[in-house]
Amino acid sequence: MNSLLLDLSLLFMMVAIIPCVYRVIKGPTIPDRVIAVDAMTTVIVVMLGVYSYVQESVFFMDVALVLAIISFVGTVTISKYLDEGVVL
Amino acid sequence: MITTEIVLEFFSNFILILGLMFVFLGMLGILRLPDVYNRLHATTKIGTLGAFGVMLSILMKVGFTPIGVKAITVGLFLLLTAPVAAHMIGRAAHRHGVDLCDISVIDEYDKTYK
């Protein structure tokens, strides 16, 4: 029961990447694509967390934390670039 | 003691399903909503409630082991940084000149900074 629920949640999050990829390809403006990449990264972080519990390994959780930090820094950098024209 | 474990397992699965439901609603929003700002409003729910719910569920499953502590660290980090990133990208989109959708009623930020 427990393992079935976690496997189904992993499968569901694999399916949940598809709308983000659709919005990255089709999205009319640049902020659409940034938002879609941000959402896709969050889904991947959640997937890594569940996978770390399924495999009983700590290392996937480190990957999830680093991916979350990189996603935040990338989003802030791109929005500063769109807003002011410079990064720093 | 066995009753406590069963109750904790039940609430853990319940919070996991709640977080997955927020992920589903965010994906529905990113597919169907008409506008950058509406889509931003939908996808921030994945970062805050969905991710934090799933990580809290993992913490309730394993207790305060290294997996659980790192899971709640990732959850709190996403809970803190997702609204900041959403605010910055929304402000940058508005100042970059992305229009609102046709059925929008009012745009108050347009008056404040021009």
N, CA and C atoms of all chains as a GROMACS GRO file, in nm:
protein
  606
    1MET      N    1   0.083  -0.120   0.000
    1MET     CA    2   0.000   0.000   0.000
    1MET      C    3   0.087   0.125   0.000
    2ASN      N    4   0.181   0.128   0.095
    2ASN     CA    5   0.265   0.246   0.108
    2ASN      C    6   0.354   0.265  -0.014
    3SER      N    7   0.418   0.156  -0.056
    3SER     CA    8   0.507   0.162  -0.171
    3SER      C    9   0.428   0.191  -0.298
    4LEU      N   10   0.306   0.139  -0.306
    4LEU     CA   11   0.223   0.166  -0.425
    4LEU      C   12   0.190   0.314  -0.436
    5LEU      N   13   0.158   0.378  -0.322
    5LEU     CA   14   0.128   0.521  -0.324
    5LEU      C   15   0.250   0.603  -0.368
    6LEU      N   16   0.369   0.565  -0.318
    6LEU     CA   17   0.488   0.642  -0.354
    6LEU      C   18   0.524   0.620  -0.501
    7ASP      N   19   0.507   0.496  -0.552
    7ASP     CA   20   0.534   0.472  -0.693
    7ASP      C   21   0.437   0.551  -0.781
    8LEU      N   22   0.309   0.554  -0.740
    8LEU     CA   23   0.211   0.630  -0.818
    8LEU      C   24   0.242   0.779  -0.814
    9SER      N   25   0.294   0.828  -0.701
    9SER     CA   26   0.327   0.971  -0.696
    9SER      C   27   0.447   1.002  -0.785
   10LEU      N   28   0.545   0.910  -0.791
   10LEU     CA   29   0.658   0.931  -0.883
   10LEU      C   30   0.610   0.935  -1.028
   11LEU      N   31   0.519   0.843  -1.062
   11LEU     CA   32   0.464   0.839  -1.198
   11LEU      C   33   0.386   0.967  -1.230
   12PHE      N   34   0.310   1.014  -1.130
   12PHE     CA   35   0.232   1.137  -1.148
   12PHE      C   36   0.324   1.257  -1.170
   13MET      N   37   0.437   1.260  -1.098
   13MET     CA   38   0.525   1.376  -1.118
   13MET      C   39   0.601   1.367  -1.249
   14MET      N   40   0.623   1.244  -1.300
   14MET     CA   41   0.678   1.234  -1.437
   14MET      C   42   0.581   1.292  -1.538
   15VAL      N   43   0.450   1.262  -1.519
   15VAL     CA   44   0.350   1.318  -1.610
   15VAL      C   45   0.340   1.469  -1.595
   16ALA      N   46   0.364   1.520  -1.473
   16ALA     CA   47   0.348   1.663  -1.447
   16ALA      C   48   0.457   1.746  -1.511
   17ILE      N   49   0.564   1.685  -1.563
   17ILE     CA   50   0.667   1.764  -1.631
   17ILE      C   51   0.619   1.804  -1.771
   18ILE      N   52   0.527   1.726  -1.829
   18ILE     CA   53   0.486   1.749  -1.967
   18ILE      C   54   0.422   1.888  -1.990
   19PRO      N   55   0.330   1.938  -1.905
   19PRO     CA   56   0.278   2.074  -1.927
   19PRO      C   57   0.385   2.182  -1.920
   20CYS      N   58   0.485   2.161  -1.834
   20CYS     CA   59   0.592   2.261  -1.824
   20CYS      C   60   0.673   2.266  -1.953
   21VAL      N   61   0.702   2.149  -2.010
   21VAL     CA   62   0.778   2.147  -2.136
   21VAL      C   63   0.696   2.210  -2.248
   22TYR      N   64   0.564   2.182  -2.246
   22TYR     CA   65   0.475   2.245  -2.345
   22TYR      C   66   0.479   2.396  -2.333
   23ARG      N   67   0.477   2.447  -2.208
   23ARG     CA   68   0.477   2.593  -2.191
   23ARG      C   69   0.612   2.652  -2.224
   24VAL      N   70   0.722   2.580  -2.199
   24VAL     CA   71   0.855   2.630  -2.237
   24VAL      C   72   0.864   2.642  -2.388
   25ILE      N   73   0.810   2.543  -2.462
   25ILE     CA   74   0.822   2.548  -2.608
   25ILE      C   75   0.728   2.654  -2.666
   26LYS      N   76   0.603   2.659  -2.618
   26LYS     CA   77   0.502   2.739  -2.685
   26LYS      C   78   0.487   2.879  -2.629
   27GLY      N   79   0.523   2.898  -2.498
   27GLY     CA   80   0.492   3.022  -2.428
   27GLY      C   81   0.523   3.150  -2.505
   28PRO      N   82   0.431   3.245  -2.512
   28PRO     CA   83   0.450   3.359  -2.603
   28PRO      C   84   0.563   3.452  -2.561
   29THR      N   85   0.585   3.469  -2.431
   29THR     CA   86   0.683   3.568  -2.386
   29THR      C   87   0.794   3.500  -2.305
   30ILE      N   88   0.897   3.579  -2.274
   30ILE     CA   89   1.009   3.524  -2.196
   30ILE      C   90   0.969   3.490  -2.052
   31PRO      N   91   0.892   3.574  -1.980
   31PRO     CA   92   0.854   3.535  -1.844
   31PRO      C   93   0.773   3.406  -1.836
   32ASP      N   94   0.695   3.375  -1.941
   32ASP     CA   95   0.627   3.245  -1.944
   32ASP      C   96   0.725   3.131  -1.935
   33ARG      N   97   0.832   3.141  -2.012
   33ARG     CA   98   0.930   3.032  -2.014
   33ARG      C   99   1.004   3.022  -1.882
   34VAL      N  100   1.033   3.139  -1.822
   34VAL     CA  101   1.102   3.137  -1.693
   34VAL      C  102   1.015   3.072  -1.586
   35ILE      N  103   0.887   3.107  -1.586
   35ILE     CA  104   0.794   3.049  -1.489
   35ILE      C  105   0.782   2.898  -1.508
   36ALA      N  106   0.778   2.855  -1.636
   36ALA     CA  107   0.763   2.712  -1.663
   36ALA      C  108   0.887   2.635  -1.620
   37VAL      N  109   1.007   2.692  -1.642
   37VAL     CA  110   1.130   2.625  -1.600
   37VAL      C  111   1.136   2.618  -1.448
   38ASP      N  112   1.091   2.725  -1.381
   38ASP     CA  113   1.089   2.726  -1.235
   38ASP      C  114   0.996   2.619  -1.180
   39ALA      N  115   0.877   2.607  -1.239
   39ALA     CA  116   0.783   2.505  -1.194
   39ALA      C  117   0.836   2.365  -1.220
   40MET      N  118   0.903   2.347  -1.335
   40MET     CA  119   0.958   2.216  -1.368
   40MET      C  120   1.069   2.178  -1.269
   41THR      N  121   1.151   2.276  -1.230
   41THR     CA  122   1.256   2.247  -1.133
   41THR      C  123   1.197   2.209  -0.998
   42THR      N  124   1.088   2.276  -0.959
   42THR     CA  125   1.026   2.242  -0.831
   42THR      C  126   0.968   2.100  -0.834
   43VAL      N  127   0.908   2.064  -0.948
   43VAL     CA  128   0.855   1.927  -0.960
   43VAL      C  129   0.968   1.825  -0.953
   44ILE      N  130   1.083   1.857  -1.014
   44ILE     CA  131   1.196   1.764  -1.010
   44ILE      C  132   1.251   1.753  -0.867
   45VAL      N  133   1.250   1.866  -0.793
   45VAL     CA  134   1.295   1.863  -0.653
   45VAL      C  135   1.205   1.772  -0.569
   46VAL      N  136   1.074   1.785  -0.591
   46VAL     CA  137   0.979   1.700  -0.516
   46VAL      C  138   0.998   1.553  -0.553
   47MET      N  139   1.021   1.529  -0.683
   47MET     CA  140   1.043   1.392  -0.729
   47MET      C  141   1.170   1.333  -0.666
   48LEU      N  142   1.275   1.414  -0.656
   48LEU     CA  143   1.399   1.366  -0.594
   48LEU      C  144   1.380   1.336  -0.445
   49GLY      N  145   1.296   1.417  -0.379
   49GLY     CA  146   1.268   1.390  -0.238
   49GLY      C  147   1.198   1.257  -0.218
   50VAL      N  148   1.094   1.232  -0.298
   50VAL     CA  149   1.021   1.106  -0.287
   50VAL      C  150   1.111   0.988  -0.326
   51TYR      N  151   1.195   1.008  -0.427
   51TYR     CA  152   1.284   0.900  -0.471
   51TYR      C  153   1.389   0.869  -0.365
   52SER      N  154   1.432   0.974  -0.292
   52SER     CA  155   1.527   0.952  -0.183
   52SER      C  156   1.465   0.868  -0.073
   53TYR      N  157   1.334   0.889  -0.047
   53TYR     CA  158   1.268   0.806   0.053
   53TYR      C  159   1.249   0.663   0.003
   54VAL      N  160   1.217   0.647  -0.125
   54VAL     CA  161   1.195   0.512  -0.179
   54VAL      C  162   1.324   0.432  -0.178
   55GLN      N  163   1.436   0.497  -0.218
   55GLN     CA  164   1.564   0.427  -0.222
   55GLN      C  165   1.635   0.421  -0.088
   56GLU      N  166   1.583   0.495   0.012
   56GLU     CA  167   1.645   0.506   0.144
   56GLU      C  168   1.790   0.552   0.136
   57SER      N  169   1.813   0.655   0.055
   57SER     CA  170   1.947   0.708   0.037
   57SER      C  171   1.944   0.858   0.060
   58VAL      N  172   2.045   0.912   0.131
   58VAL     CA  173   2.043   1.054   0.168
   58VAL      C  174   2.088   1.141   0.052
   59PHE      N  175   2.163   1.082  -0.043
   59PHE     CA  176   2.235   1.164  -0.141
   59PHE      C  177   2.141   1.235  -0.238
   60PHE      N  178   2.027   1.173  -0.269
   60PHE     CA  179   1.933   1.239  -0.360
   60PHE      C  180   1.876   1.365  -0.296
   61MET      N  181   1.868   1.370  -0.163
   61MET     CA  182   1.816   1.490  -0.097
   61MET      C  183   1.916   1.605  -0.108
   62ASP      N  184   2.048   1.575  -0.109
   62ASP     CA  185   2.147   1.680  -0.135
   62ASP      C  186   2.130   1.737  -0.275
   63VAL      N  187   2.106   1.648  -0.372
   63VAL     CA  188   2.084   1.694  -0.509
   63VAL      C  189   1.962   1.784  -0.516
   64ALA      N  190   1.856   1.748  -0.441
   64ALA     CA  191   1.734   1.829  -0.440
   64ALA      C  192   1.760   1.968  -0.381
   65LEU      N  193   1.838   1.975  -0.273
   65LEU     CA  194   1.866   2.105  -0.210
   65LEU      C  195   1.947   2.194  -0.303
   66VAL      N  196   2.049   2.138  -0.368
   66VAL     CA  197   2.132   2.218  -0.460
   66VAL      C  198   2.050   2.264  -0.580
   67LEU      N  199   1.962   2.176  -0.630
   67LEU     CA  200   1.878   2.214  -0.744
   67LEU      C  201   1.781   2.325  -0.708
   68ALA      N  202   1.728   2.323  -0.584
   68ALA     CA  203   1.638   2.430  -0.541
   68ALA      C  204   1.712   2.562  -0.532
   69ILE      N  205   1.836   2.561  -0.480
   69ILE     CA  206   1.913   2.685  -0.468
   69ILE      C  207   1.946   2.741  -0.607
   70ILE      N  208   1.987   2.652  -0.699
   70ILE     CA  209   2.022   2.698  -0.834
   70ILE      C  210   1.899   2.754  -0.906
   71SER      N  211   1.784   2.693  -0.884
   71SER     CA  212   1.662   2.742  -0.948
   71SER      C  213   1.626   2.882  -0.898
   72PHE      N  214   1.640   2.906  -0.767
   72PHE     CA  215   1.607   3.038  -0.712
   72PHE      C  216   1.703   3.144  -0.766
   73VAL      N  217   1.834   3.113  -0.764
   73VAL     CA  218   1.932   3.211  -0.812
   73VAL      C  219   1.910   3.241  -0.962
   74GLY      N  220   1.880   3.137  -1.040
   74GLY     CA  221   1.856   3.158  -1.184
   74GLY      C  222   1.735   3.243  -1.212
   75THR      N  223   1.626   3.220  -1.136
   75THR     CA  224   1.506   3.299  -1.158
   75THR      C  225   1.528   3.445  -1.122
   76VAL      N  226   1.596   3.469  -1.009
   76VAL     CA  227   1.622   3.607  -0.967
   76VAL      C  228   1.714   3.677  -1.068
   77THR      N  229   1.814   3.604  -1.119
   77THR     CA  230   1.905   3.664  -1.216
   77THR      C  231   1.834   3.701  -1.345
   78ILE      N  232   1.751   3.611  -1.396
   78ILE     CA  233   1.682   3.641  -1.522
   78ILE      C  234   1.583   3.754  -1.504
   79SER      N  235   1.516   3.762  -1.387
   79SER     CA  236   1.420   3.870  -1.369
   79SER      C  237   1.492   4.004  -1.353
   80LYS      N  238   1.609   4.004  -1.290
   80LYS     CA  239   1.685   4.130  -1.284
   80LYS      C  240   1.734   4.171  -1.422
   81TYR      N  241   1.770   4.072  -1.503
   81TYR     CA  242   1.815   4.105  -1.639
   81TYR      C  243   1.700   4.160  -1.722
   82LEU      N  244   1.581   4.103  -1.707
   82LEU     CA  245   1.466   4.154  -1.782
   82LEU      C  246   1.427   4.293  -1.735
   83ASP      N  247   1.441   4.317  -1.605
   83ASP     CA  248   1.393   4.442  -1.549
   83ASP      C  249   1.487   4.559  -1.580
   84GLU      N  250   1.618   4.538  -1.551
   84GLU     CA  251   1.708   4.653  -1.556
   84GLU      C  252   1.807   4.645  -1.670
   85GLY      N  253   1.821   4.530  -1.735
   85GLY     CA  254   1.914   4.520  -1.846
   85GLY      C  255   2.052   4.477  -1.807
   86VAL      N  256   2.083   4.476  -1.678
   86VAL     CA  257   2.211   4.426  -1.630
   86VAL      C  258   2.184   4.318  -1.527
   87VAL      N  259   2.286   4.235  -1.504
   87VAL     CA  260   2.266   4.125  -1.410
   87VAL      C  261   2.305   4.165  -1.270
   88LEU      N  262   2.423   4.228  -1.256
   88LEU     CA  263   2.467   4.268  -1.123
   88LEU      C  264   2.446   4.417  -1.100
   89MET      N  265   0.176   0.248   2.144
   89MET     CA  266   0.280   0.288   2.050
   89MET      C  267   0.242   0.252   1.907
   90ILE      N  268   0.178   0.137   1.889
   90ILE     CA  269   0.142   0.097   1.753
   90ILE      C  270   0.031   0.187   1.699
   91THR      N  271  -0.053   0.241   1.787
   91THR     CA  272  -0.158   0.330   1.742
   91THR      C  273  -0.100   0.462   1.693
   92THR      N  274   0.005   0.511   1.761
   92THR     CA  275   0.069   0.635   1.718
   92THR      C  276   0.129   0.621   1.579
   93GLU      N  277   0.191   0.505   1.554
   93GLU     CA  278   0.250   0.487   1.420
   93GLU      C  279   0.144   0.483   1.312
   94ILE      N  280   0.030   0.419   1.342
   94ILE     CA  281  -0.076   0.411   1.241
   94ILE      C  282  -0.134   0.549   1.212
   95VAL      N  283  -0.155   0.630   1.318
   95VAL     CA  284  -0.210   0.764   1.299
   95VAL      C  285  -0.112   0.852   1.220
   96LEU      N  286   0.020   0.839   1.254
   96LEU     CA  287   0.121   0.919   1.184
   96LEU      C  288   0.129   0.879   1.038
   97GLU      N  289   0.120   0.749   1.010
   97GLU     CA  290   0.120   0.700   0.872
   97GLU      C  291   0.001   0.753   0.794
   98PHE      N  292  -0.116   0.752   0.860
   98PHE     CA  293  -0.236   0.801   0.792
   98PHE      C  294  -0.224   0.949   0.758
   99PHE      N  295  -0.177   1.031   0.854
   99PHE     CA  296  -0.166   1.174   0.826
   99PHE      C  297  -0.057   1.202   0.724
  100SER      N  298   0.050   1.121   0.727
  100SER     CA  299   0.157   1.138   0.628
  100SER      C  300   0.106   1.114   0.487
  101ASN      N  301   0.030   1.004   0.469
  101ASN     CA  302  -0.025   0.977   0.336
  101ASN      C  303  -0.125   1.083   0.294
  102PHE      N  304  -0.202   1.133   0.392
  102PHE     CA  305  -0.300   1.238   0.361
  102PHE      C  306  -0.232   1.365   0.313
  103ILE      N  307  -0.123   1.406   0.382
  103ILE     CA  308  -0.052   1.528   0.342
  103ILE      C  309   0.017   1.509   0.209
  104LEU      N  310   0.067   1.386   0.182
  104LEU     CA  311   0.129   1.357   0.052
  104LEU      C  312   0.028   1.373  -0.061
  105ILE      N  313  -0.094   1.319  -0.040
  105ILE     CA  314  -0.196   1.331  -0.145
  105ILE      C  315  -0.239   1.475  -0.162
  106LEU      N  316  -0.242   1.552  -0.050
  106LEU     CA  317  -0.278   1.694  -0.058
  106LEU      C  318  -0.173   1.772  -0.139
  107GLY      N  319  -0.045   1.743  -0.114
  107GLY     CA  320   0.060   1.810  -0.190
  107GLY      C  321   0.056   1.774  -0.337
  108LEU      N  322   0.029   1.646  -0.367
  108LEU     CA  323   0.019   1.606  -0.508
  108LEU      C  324  -0.101   1.671  -0.576
  109MET      N  325  -0.208   1.696  -0.498
  109MET     CA  326  -0.323   1.764  -0.556
  109MET      C  327  -0.289   1.908  -0.591
  110PHE      N  328  -0.203   1.973  -0.506
  110PHE     CA  329  -0.163   2.109  -0.540
  110PHE      C  330  -0.073   2.110  -0.663
  111VAL      N  331   0.014   2.008  -0.678
  111VAL     CA  332   0.096   1.998  -0.799
  111VAL      C  333   0.007   1.982  -0.922
  112PHE      N  334  -0.099   1.900  -0.910
  112PHE     CA  335  -0.191   1.880  -1.022
  112PHE      C  336  -0.262   2.010  -1.058
  113LEU      N  337  -0.306   2.086  -0.956
  113LEU     CA  338  -0.375   2.212  -0.984
  113LEU      C  339  -0.281   2.313  -1.051
  114GLY      N  340  -0.154   2.314  -1.008
  114GLY     CA  341  -0.059   2.404  -1.071
  114GLY      C  342  -0.035   2.369  -1.216
  115MET      N  343  -0.026   2.238  -1.246
  115MET     CA  344  -0.006   2.198  -1.384
  115MET      C  345  -0.127   2.232  -1.471
  116LEU      N  346  -0.247   2.214  -1.413
  116LEU     CA  347  -0.371   2.254  -1.482
  116LEU      C  348  -0.369   2.403  -1.511
  117GLY      N  349  -0.321   2.482  -1.414
  117GLY     CA  350  -0.315   2.626  -1.433
  117GLY      C  351  -0.215   2.665  -1.539
  118ILE      N  352  -0.098   2.596  -1.541
  118ILE     CA  353   0.003   2.635  -1.639
  118ILE      C  354  -0.041   2.596  -1.779
  119LEU      N  355  -0.132   2.500  -1.791
  119LEU     CA  356  -0.183   2.467  -1.925
  119LEU      C  357  -0.294   2.559  -1.970
  120ARG      N  358  -0.386   2.597  -1.878
  120ARG     CA  359  -0.514   2.651  -1.922
  120ARG      C  360  -0.529   2.801  -1.904
  121LEU      N  361  -0.451   2.865  -1.813
  121LEU     CA  362  -0.481   3.004  -1.783
  121LEU      C  363  -0.428   3.096  -1.893
  122PRO      N  364  -0.490   3.213  -1.913
  122PRO     CA  365  -0.464   3.291  -2.034
  122PRO      C  366  -0.347   3.386  -2.030
  123ASP      N  367  -0.276   3.403  -1.918
  123ASP     CA  368  -0.196   3.522  -1.898
  123ASP      C  369  -0.070   3.484  -1.820
  124VAL      N  370   0.035   3.565  -1.831
  124VAL     CA  371   0.156   3.537  -1.754
  124VAL      C  372   0.128   3.545  -1.606
  125TYR      N  373   0.053   3.647  -1.564
  125TYR     CA  374   0.032   3.670  -1.421
  125TYR      C  375  -0.059   3.564  -1.361
  126ASN      N  376  -0.160   3.520  -1.438
  126ASN     CA  377  -0.247   3.412  -1.388
  126ASN      C  378  -0.169   3.283  -1.375
  127ARG      N  379  -0.081   3.256  -1.473
  127ARG     CA  380  -0.001   3.134  -1.466
  127ARG      C  381   0.097   3.139  -1.349
  128LEU      N  382   0.150   3.258  -1.323
  128LEU     CA  383   0.240   3.276  -1.208
  128LEU      C  384   0.167   3.248  -1.078
  129HIS      N  385   0.043   3.297  -1.070
  129HIS     CA  386  -0.040   3.275  -0.953
  129HIS      C  387  -0.064   3.125  -0.932
  130ALA      N  388  -0.077   3.050  -1.042
  130ALA     CA  389  -0.102   2.906  -1.027
  130ALA      C  390   0.025   2.831  -0.991
  131THR      N  391   0.138   2.865  -1.054
  131THR     CA  392   0.257   2.783  -1.035
  131THR      C  393   0.329   2.810  -0.904
  132THR      N  394   0.299   2.922  -0.838
  132THR     CA  395   0.363   2.944  -0.708
  132THR      C  396   0.310   2.846  -0.604
  133LYS      N  397   0.188   2.795  -0.627
  133LYS     CA  398   0.132   2.696  -0.534
  133LYS      C  399   0.212   2.567  -0.535
  134ILE      N  400   0.274   2.534  -0.650
  134ILE     CA  401   0.357   2.413  -0.650
  134ILE      C  402   0.475   2.434  -0.557
  135GLY      N  403   0.539   2.552  -0.565
  135GLY     CA  404   0.658   2.576  -0.487
  135GLY      C  405   0.631   2.581  -0.338
  136THR      N  406   0.519   2.642  -0.298
  136THR     CA  407   0.495   2.655  -0.154
  136THR      C  408   0.422   2.533  -0.099
  137LEU      N  409   0.298   2.517  -0.139
  137LEU     CA  410   0.215   2.416  -0.071
  137LEU      C  411   0.247   2.276  -0.117
  138GLY      N  412   0.270   2.257  -0.248
  138GLY     CA  413   0.296   2.122  -0.298
  138GLY      C  414   0.425   2.066  -0.246
  139ALA      N  415   0.535   2.140  -0.265
  139ALA     CA  416   0.666   2.091  -0.223
  139ALA      C  417   0.675   2.079  -0.071
  140PHE      N  418   0.622   2.180   0.000
  140PHE     CA  419   0.628   2.173   0.146
  140PHE      C  420   0.543   2.059   0.200
  141GLY      N  421   0.430   2.032   0.137
  141GLY     CA  422   0.346   1.921   0.181
  141GLY      C  423   0.414   1.788   0.164
  142VAL      N  424   0.476   1.767   0.046
  142VAL     CA  425   0.541   1.639   0.021
  142VAL      C  426   0.661   1.621   0.114
  143MET      N  427   0.739   1.728   0.136
  143MET     CA  428   0.855   1.716   0.224
  143MET      C  429   0.813   1.693   0.370
  144LEU      N  430   0.704   1.758   0.411
  144LEU     CA  431   0.652   1.735   0.548
  144LEU      C  432   0.603   1.591   0.562
  145SER      N  433   0.545   1.539   0.454
  145SER     CA  434   0.500   1.399   0.456
  145SER      C  435   0.618   1.304   0.472
  146ILE      N  436   0.730   1.333   0.402
  146ILE     CA  437   0.848   1.247   0.415
  146ILE      C  438   0.905   1.257   0.557
  147LEU      N  439   0.904   1.379   0.615
  147LEU     CA  440   0.950   1.394   0.753
  147LEU      C  441   0.865   1.313   0.849
  148MET      N  442   0.733   1.310   0.826
  148MET     CA  443   0.646   1.233   0.914
  148MET      C  444   0.664   1.084   0.894
  149LYS      N  445   0.706   1.042   0.776
  149LYS     CA  446   0.728   0.900   0.753
  149LYS      C  447   0.855   0.850   0.822
  150VAL      N  448   0.966   0.928   0.814
  150VAL     CA  449   1.094   0.875   0.860
  150VAL      C  450   1.136   0.931   0.995
  151GLY      N  451   1.069   1.036   1.047
  151GLY     CA  452   1.114   1.094   1.173
  151GLY      C  453   1.239   1.179   1.152
  152PHE      N  454   1.308   1.210   1.263
  152PHE     CA  455   1.423   1.300   1.252
  152PHE      C  456   1.552   1.224   1.222
  153THR      N  457   1.550   1.150   1.115
  153THR     CA  458   1.671   1.088   1.060
  153THR      C  459   1.734   1.187   0.963
  154PRO      N  460   1.855   1.161   0.906
  154PRO     CA  461   1.911   1.254   0.808
  154PRO      C  462   1.822   1.281   0.688
  155ILE      N  463   1.749   1.179   0.639
  155ILE     CA  464   1.659   1.202   0.526
  155ILE      C  465   1.548   1.300   0.565
  156GLY      N  466   1.492   1.284   0.685
  156GLY     CA  467   1.384   1.370   0.727
  156GLY      C  468   1.428   1.513   0.749
  157VAL      N  469   1.545   1.532   0.811
  157VAL     CA  470   1.593   1.668   0.839
  157VAL      C  471   1.626   1.740   0.708
  158LYS      N  472   1.688   1.668   0.613
  158LYS     CA  473   1.717   1.733   0.485
  158LYS      C  474   1.590   1.761   0.408
  159ALA      N  475   1.491   1.673   0.421
  159ALA     CA  476   1.364   1.696   0.351
  159ALA      C  477   1.295   1.821   0.403
  160ILE      N  478   1.293   1.839   0.535
  160ILE     CA  479   1.225   1.958   0.587
  160ILE      C  480   1.309   2.084   0.559
  161THR      N  481   1.443   2.068   0.545
  161THR     CA  482   1.525   2.183   0.505
  161THR      C  483   1.490   2.228   0.363
  162VAL      N  484   1.479   2.130   0.272
  162VAL     CA  485   1.441   2.165   0.134
  162VAL      C  486   1.302   2.228   0.132
  163GLY      N  487   1.209   2.174   0.211
  163GLY     CA  488   1.074   2.228   0.214
  163GLY      C  489   1.069   2.370   0.266
  164LEU      N  490   1.142   2.399   0.374
  164LEU     CA  491   1.143   2.535   0.428
  164LEU      C  492   1.211   2.632   0.333
  165PHE      N  493   1.318   2.586   0.265
  165PHE     CA  494   1.386   2.673   0.169
  165PHE      C  495   1.292   2.710   0.054
  166LEU      N  496   1.219   2.608   0.001
  166LEU     CA  497   1.125   2.639  -0.108
  166LEU      C  498   1.012   2.728  -0.059
  167LEU      N  499   0.968   2.705   0.066
  167LEU     CA  500   0.860   2.788   0.121
  167LEU      C  501   0.905   2.933   0.136
  168LEU      N  502   1.035   2.956   0.164
  168LEU     CA  503   1.083   3.094   0.177
  168LEU      C  504   1.109   3.159   0.041
  169THR      N  505   1.168   3.084  -0.054
  169THR     CA  506   1.218   3.148  -0.175
  169THR      C  507   1.119   3.150  -0.290
  170ALA      N  508   1.019   3.064  -0.293
  170ALA     CA  509   0.926   3.064  -0.406
  170ALA      C  510   0.844   3.194  -0.416
  171PRO      N  511   0.793   3.254  -0.306
  171PRO     CA  512   0.723   3.382  -0.321
  171PRO      C  513   0.815   3.496  -0.364
  172VAL      N  514   0.942   3.493  -0.319
  172VAL     CA  515   1.036   3.599  -0.358
  172VAL      C  516   1.062   3.593  -0.509
  173ALA      N  517   1.086   3.471  -0.559
  173ALA     CA  518   1.111   3.455  -0.703
  173ALA      C  519   0.988   3.492  -0.784
  174ALA      N  520   0.869   3.455  -0.734
  174ALA     CA  521   0.746   3.487  -0.807
  174ALA      C  522   0.723   3.638  -0.811
  175HIS      N  523   0.749   3.706  -0.699
  175HIS     CA  524   0.734   3.851  -0.696
  175HIS      C  525   0.829   3.918  -0.795
  176MET      N  526   0.956   3.872  -0.796
  176MET     CA  527   1.054   3.938  -0.884
  176MET      C  528   1.022   3.914  -1.030
  177ILE      N  529   0.978   3.792  -1.066
  177ILE     CA  530   0.953   3.767  -1.208
  177ILE      C  531   0.823   3.835  -1.252
  178GLY      N  532   0.726   3.850  -1.161
  178GLY     CA  533   0.605   3.922  -1.197
  178GLY      C  534   0.631   4.070  -1.220
  179ARG      N  535   0.712   4.130  -1.130
  179ARG     CA  536   0.746   4.272  -1.145
  179ARG      C  537   0.827   4.294  -1.272
  180ALA      N  538   0.923   4.202  -1.299
  180ALA     CA  539   1.004   4.217  -1.419
  180ALA      C  540   0.919   4.201  -1.544
  181ALA      N  541   0.820   4.111  -1.541
  181ALA     CA  542   0.734   4.094  -1.659
  181ALA      C  543   0.651   4.218  -1.684
  182HIS      N  544   0.599   4.279  -1.576
  182HIS     CA  545   0.517   4.399  -1.595
  182HIS      C  546   0.600   4.516  -1.646
  183ARG      N  547   0.721   4.531  -1.591
  183ARG     CA  548   0.804   4.644  -1.636
  183ARG      C  549   0.866   4.616  -1.771
  184HIS      N  550   0.876   4.489  -1.810
  184HIS     CA  551   0.928   4.454  -1.942
  184HIS      C  552   0.824   4.480  -2.050
  185GLY      N  553   0.697   4.495  -2.011
  185GLY     CA  554   0.595   4.531  -2.109
  185GLY      C  555   0.507   4.418  -2.153
  186VAL      N  556   0.494   4.314  -2.071
  186VAL     CA  557   0.402   4.205  -2.106
  186VAL      C  558   0.260   4.250  -2.075
  187ASP      N  559   0.171   4.238  -2.174
  187ASP     CA  560   0.035   4.286  -2.155
  187ASP      C  561  -0.047   4.188  -2.072
  188LEU      N  562  -0.153   4.242  -2.011
  188LEU     CA  563  -0.248   4.156  -1.943
  188LEU      C  564  -0.343   4.096  -2.046
  189CYS      N  565  -0.422   3.994  -2.004
  189CYS     CA  566  -0.514   3.932  -2.100
  189CYS      C  567  -0.634   4.025  -2.122
  190ASP      N  568  -0.716   3.988  -2.219
  190ASP     CA  569  -0.820   4.080  -2.265
  190ASP      C  570  -0.930   4.101  -2.163
  191ILE      N  571  -0.958   4.000  -2.080
  191ILE     CA  572  -1.070   4.013  -1.988
  191ILE      C  573  -1.028   4.069  -1.853
  192SER      N  574  -0.904   4.125  -1.843
  192SER     CA  575  -0.863   4.187  -1.717
  192SER      C  576  -0.941   4.315  -1.694
  193VAL      N  577  -0.970   4.343  -1.568
  193VAL     CA  578  -1.057   4.455  -1.535
  193VAL      C  579  -0.975   4.579  -1.503
  194ILE      N  580  -0.871   4.565  -1.416
  194ILE     CA  581  -0.802   4.683  -1.368
  194ILE      C  582  -0.653   4.650  -1.354
  195ASP      N  583  -0.568   4.751  -1.377
  195ASP     CA  584  -0.424   4.734  -1.364
  195ASP      C  585  -0.372   4.850  -1.281
  196GLU      N  586  -0.365   4.832  -1.151
  196GLU     CA  587  -0.330   4.944  -1.064
  196GLU      C  588  -0.181   4.972  -1.062
  197TYR      N  589  -0.098   4.869  -1.087
  197TYR     CA  590   0.047   4.891  -1.084
  197TYR      C  591   0.092   4.976  -1.200
  198ASP      N  592   0.013   4.974  -1.310
  198ASP     CA  593   0.045   5.056  -1.426
  198ASP      C  594   0.041   5.204  -1.392
  199LYS      N  595  -0.052   5.244  -1.303
  199LYS     CA  596  -0.063   5.385  -1.267
  199LYS      C  597   0.044   5.428  -1.168
  200THR      N  598   0.094   5.332  -1.086
  200THR     CA  599   0.179   5.375  -0.976
  200THR      C  600   0.320   5.408  -1.019
  201TYR      N  601   0.373   5.339  -1.120
  201TYR     CA  602   0.513   5.365  -1.148
  201TYR      C  603   0.537   5.444  -1.275
  202LYS      N  604   0.431   5.478  -1.352
  202LYS     CA  605   0.452   5.561  -1.470
  202LYS      C  606   0.423   5.707  -1.440
   0.00000   0.00000   0.00000
